[in-house]
Amino acid sequence: MKTRRLATTGVALVAVLGLGLTGCGTQTDSPAASGGTGAAPASSAPADALGKLSAAAQKLNQQSMRMKIESSVLNGSGLMDPANKTGDMTMNLGPQGTFRMLMLGDDAYMKVTGMTGLPEKWLHMDTTKLGASGQLNLMPEGDPGGVNKLVKSVVKVEETGPGTFTGTMDYTRSNPDDKDIAALGAKAKEVPFTATVDAEGRLTKIAVDTSVLHESLGTMTTSYSDFGTEVKVNKPPAADTQEAPQELIKAFGGA
């Protein structure tokens, strides 16, 4: 089994997936406990615009939903129920293959298809062993929707119309220990985005112009819809499951 190739591909997957899911990564305070944006940092953004966007993002922690990601390097869709920490997402990375990720509480199962040399079984990972900053931390404790990290990265935002926002993110704020992001220098500190909020005050779309990081990346758009939809995730059969190789665990932030 080519575990090194698997680990490298997994890191690439989550790096891209994280950008799409939350505009910068994934992770902090529970909206139920804080009733707001939690530890949102000081920002040059107008308080009203930032407050509205923060509240809209926080609502993604409270309901199940359908999510769709579109970009030049990744396209995917699936269902997530942050409140119950369950999800079923499929990501297509073109030549790199297709990844399906099942999330059931503290258990994650990943299956890769379309790549020669990789195991055909589901790869199981205990997300509690990946550490607080593990790259697989798609539903971090206290912030399962990963929205606080989005709020933390916003350096400026303005409301351009009813339910529409435009602004700039600083990826280094929410990923201070990420060497790849640090290597991007100033590019990572001014990443443009636009966002849309529905009449119920929920974030329904966020488009991040990642072309400023690399021109080939283009814009990554994540859409949220079908709020309240039922999310049923079944654990893969034991006969079709194996533990993820240690190298992959380490690549995802585990010990």
N, C-alpha and C positions, 0 to 999 in steps of 0.2 A: 504494500500500500504506500502510495506516495504522500506521506503525511506532511512533508515540507510544502509540497504544492497545495495540498488541502488547506494548510494553515495560512499560506500566503493569500489564497483565494478568499478564505473566510474573512481575513482582515480587510481586504478590498471591499468585500460585500458589505460588511457592517459599517465601514467608513462612509460608503456611499449611502447606505440605507439610513444611517444616522442623520446625515445631512438632509435627507428628504423628509424624515419623520418629524424632526423638530426644528429644522432650519439650521441646525449646527451640531447636533449630537444627540444626546439622550438624557438627564438626571434631575429632590430636595424637599421642600416642605409640602405637607398634604394640604390641598385646598379645603378639605373638611376641617382641618385643624386651624388653619390660618385665616380661612375665609377670604383670601385674596391672593396676591402674587408672591407672598412669602418673601424670600430674600432678594428681591429685585434690587439691583444696584442703583446708585445715583446715575442719572442719565441727563443728557442735554435735551431729550425729547420732552415736548409739552406734557404735563402731567395728565391732562384729559385724554390725549391720544394714546399715550402709553398705558394709562389705566384701562381704557376700553379694550385695547389689544390684549393686555394681560388677562383681563377678565374673560375675554373670548377664548383665549388659549387655555385658561384654567378649566373651562367647561369641558374640554376634551378628556379630562380626568374623571368626569362624572357619568358619561353615557357610553354605551357601546356604539359602534359606527362602522361604516365601510370606508376604507381608505384606498386611494389610488395615487400612484407615483408615476410621473412621466419625465423622462430626460433623455439626453442623447446616449447615455451609457447604461441606463437602467430603466426598466418599466415593470411595474408591479401593481398588485392589488390584493385586497383581502379584508378580513373582518377583525376588529379588535374590541375587547371589552376590558378597558383599563381597571374598572372598579373590581372586577373579579380576576384580573391578571390572566386572561385567556386571549388567544389570538391565533389566526391562521393566515399567513401571508405567503404569497408566491412572488418571487422576483426573477425577472429574466434579464440576464446580463449579456445577451447575444452570444458571441463566440465562447464566452466564459461559462456558459451553461445556465441552467435554471435552478434556483434555490427555493425550497419550500421550508418555511419555519413554523413550527407549532409551539405555542406557549401555553403551559398549564401550571399556573402558580410558579413554583420555583424550578420547574422542569422545562427545558427547551429541547426540541427535537429538530434537527436539520437534515434535509435530504437533498442531495445534489444529483442532477441528471444532466446528461449531455457532455460529460467530461470523462475522457478515458483515464483509467487508473484509479478512480475514486470508488469508495465502497458504495454498494447499491442499497445498503440498509440505512435506516434512520440512525443518526448520530445523536446520542443523548448527552446533555450537559446539565449539571446541577448549577443553576445560576447563582446560588448563594456562595459558591466557591470561586466565583470570578472576581470578587472584590467590588468595592463601591464604585470604582472607576473602570470596571471591566468593559470592554468594547461591546460585549453582547448584552449589556444592561439596557434592554429595550423597554422594560417595565420596571424601573427602579423603585425601591420601597419609598412610599410616601408621595411619589410623583409618577404613577404608572404610565401616564400619557407622555411623560418626558417634556412637559411644556415649560417647566420652570427654567430649563436650560435655554429655551428660546428667549424667554423674557430677559434672562441674564445677559444674553448676547446683544440685545438691542441698544444701540448708542444714540440713535435718533429716529423719530417716527412722527409723521403728521397724518391727520385724517384729511384726505383729499376730497371726500364726498361721503354721503350716507353709507356707512359700512365698508368703506374702502380706505386703505392705508398704504403709505409708502415710507420707506426708511432705509436704514443701514444697520448691518450687524457687524460685530467684532467677534470672530470665532475664537480668538485667543482668550477672551474673557471666560468662556464656558469650557474651554479645553486647555487650561494653562500648562498641563504636563504633556500635551501631545506634540511630539517632536516633528511630525510631518506638517502639522499646522504651523508650528513655530518657524519651520524652514521657509514658509511662504512669505514671511516678513510682513511688510505693510499691506500686501494684498489681502491678507486674512483679516485685516482690521476695518476694511471698508467694503463690505459685501452687500450690494443693493437687494432689496426685497419689496414685494408688494403683497398685500393680504386683503382678504375679503371676509366680512362678518355678516351672518344672516340676521333676520329680524328678531330671532330669539337670542341674539347676542353670542352666537357660537362661531368660532373660527371655521370657515368652510373651505378656504383655499389660501395657500401661501406659495409664492413663486420666488425662488432665490436665484439670482443671477450669478451662478458659479463660474461663468465664463471669465470673471475677473481673476479667478484662481488659476484657470487654464482655459484657453479659448475653446478647446475641444469639448469642454463640459457643458457649455450652453446654459440654459435655464432649467432648473429642476422644480417642477410644480407638484405639490401635494394637495389633494382634494379630500375633504371629509363630507360624507353624506349618510343617508339612511340612519339617522340617529335613533337609538333605541332598538335597533334590529337585534334579533336573537343570534347569539354566537355560541355554537356548539362545537367543541373540539374534542375529538376522541384520541386517547393515547394509542400510539402505534402498537401492533401486536409485538409481544416479547421476542418472538421468533424472527421478526423483521427489524430488530433494534440491537445496536451495539453501543458501548460507551465510546465517546469521542476520544481520539488519541490525545495523549498528554500534550503533544506539541500544539495541537489546536487549542486546547484549554489555555495554555500559556499565551498563545497569540491573542486570545480574547480577554486577557487580563488576569487569568487565574494563576495560582501558585504552582 
